[in-house]
């Protein structure tokens, strides 16, 4: 079941203006002018340098589009993403100037992502070198063929690259610190006590992929301090990125500090607290977008509440992955850096009292 381990990358359904799924606006602009505008927008988006296990000079745009949905049928909470919806959304994202695309082997829509990228390149809207494409191995036991362990991980890179129609990805992550799934690796067998050795063997596989040129950088996702320490103890390459849930209801500031002290870029997912999924699933009355302090700050800055939340996260050194199929929302996401929050505003958002069940996805602390 998807919600069990949370294929979590964020949907942006924003404030009063961004709160409805609704229809998607039509864009009748001339193709050449769209390309010019898209390139100008892309040039205005900031990026951060990646350290540790990354090729020298590699930079990661501060905002990307997530492609992992929560629902597979209308009866489930959350937006439905499949190859068709992913292809349409990613193509529009590129046309509007988005350059970072966050995908995963386990989202089951990576073929659509690959088709969108290939079509955009063929149409001259972007070059492969201008894009920053992220994928992930392992799925928390969700997807057959996406287990952890050295050999089980090494065989995943072929299908990943094939589905994306490319020779390399820019960043490859271990999706979850556990469980290992149906791994055949002896290091991943037995009780949860084996998760440490299983993670280490999975990390060895990513290092080999990096050395072979299949990916320009490697990192992890949903890793807490103890999981990162397992990799640090190997005394080999360190992750360049740790992608973790981060929003006003759930922000592990100690983990952010731990990563930043080790030159691990902190990439936050669910920056809006997943308004399509979390409120109806967890019994919330509203998402972080409707918090009064967020809406008040948005009004002061003549901005959308979504842009305030993204600006708040970037102020903590966190790069973000908002997910949306709506072109208007994409434009807001690409322009959030115009919002410059004061120290007092940053503190007010951090002080928001979260709902009782304040985490969108399962807690990775359970994997020892």
Number of C-alpha atoms within 10 A of each C-alpha: 10 15 18 10 18 17 22 23 30 28 30 31 24 24 22 12 12 19 16 14 14 8 8 11 9 7 10 7 9 8 14 11 10 17 21 15 15 21 20 13 18 22 13 12 17 14 14 14 14 22 20 19 22 24 18 12 9 16 16 21 19 21 28 24 28 28 33 28 28 24 19 15 11 9 7 13 18 22 21 15 22 20 19 14 16 28 23 15 25 28 23 20 25 25 23 24 25 28 29 24 25 24 25 26 25 24 24 17 22 28 23 24 28 25 21 25 26 18 14 20 17 11 12 11 21 21 13 15 9 13 20 20 26 22 25 26 28 30 27 22 19 21 16 12 20 24 28 37 29 24 16 23 24 17 15 18 22 12 14 25 20 14 17 23 17 15 12 23 24 24 26 30 25 28 26 25 28 29 26 28 21 18 23 15 19 13 20 28 18 9 8 15 12 18 24 21 18 25 26 24 23 27 28 21 20 29 21 14 20 22 15 11 15 20 26 22 28 30 26 28 24 23 22 23 13 13 22 21 13 16 20 15 10 12 8 13 17 24 29 25 27 26 25 28 28 25 25 24 24 18 18 14 11 11 17 23 15 15 20 16 10 14 17 23 25 26 23 28 26 26 31 30 29 26 28 23 21 22 19 14 14 14 11 16 10 14 24 28 29 19 17 13 17 24 21 14 22 21 13 8 16 10 17 24 30 28 27 29 26 25 23 25 22 20 16 13 18 23 26 29 28 27 30 28 25 21 18 14 24 23 15 18 25 24 17 21 20 12 19 16 17 12 9 9 16 19 12 13 21 17 12 15 11 16 17 10 12 17 19 23 20 14 12 18 14 10 18 15
